[in-house]
């Protein structure tokens, strides 16, 4: 995931801003970590460079 995506992504549940945490970067891209909503606190995992933005009840294996 390109770090610049943080400027346009928002929480799909409440539309709050997202904060990158526990980031693991490789060659300038985030490959693992989590996006945390600063409003509702929901956590969205980043795996293999792809943020899983599905609501918690729709995620599989997360």
N, C-alpha and C positions, 0 to 999 in steps of 0.2 A: 504494500500500500504506500502510495506517495504521501509524505507528510502534509503536503498542501491540501489534501482532501479534508483535513480537519477544519478548514475554513468554510467548507460547503456542507459537510455532513451535520445532521442533527439527530436527536433522539427520536425514533419513530413513534414512541409512546406519548411523549409530552412536548416534543419539538425543542427541548432544551439543548444547550451547548454541550459538546462532548470534550472530555479531557483525556489525553493519552497517558496511560500508566503502564509500568512494567514493560516498556518497549524494548524489543530486541531488534536491532537494525543490522542490515547487511547491504553494503554498497548503496547507502543513502535511502534505502527503503525499509519500512517497518515490516518485519516478517512474523512477529509474534508480539503479544501483549494484550491490552484491553482498552476499550473506549468506555469511559465512565460518564454518565450524564450528570452534569453539575446541578440539575434541578431535582430529578426524581431518584438519582442514585443507581439506576439500572446499569448493568455491566454487559458490554458486548465484546466477546472475545475476538482476537485477531489470530488466525491460524494460517500458516503458509502464505502470509501477505494479504489475506482476504478477511475483511471485517464481517462478522456474522451479525447483520442488523435485524434479524428476525426477532419478534417478541419472544420472551422466555418460554412461553407455552407452545411455541411452534418450532423450537430448536430440537435437533436430533443429535445425540452423542456429544453435547456441549457441556 
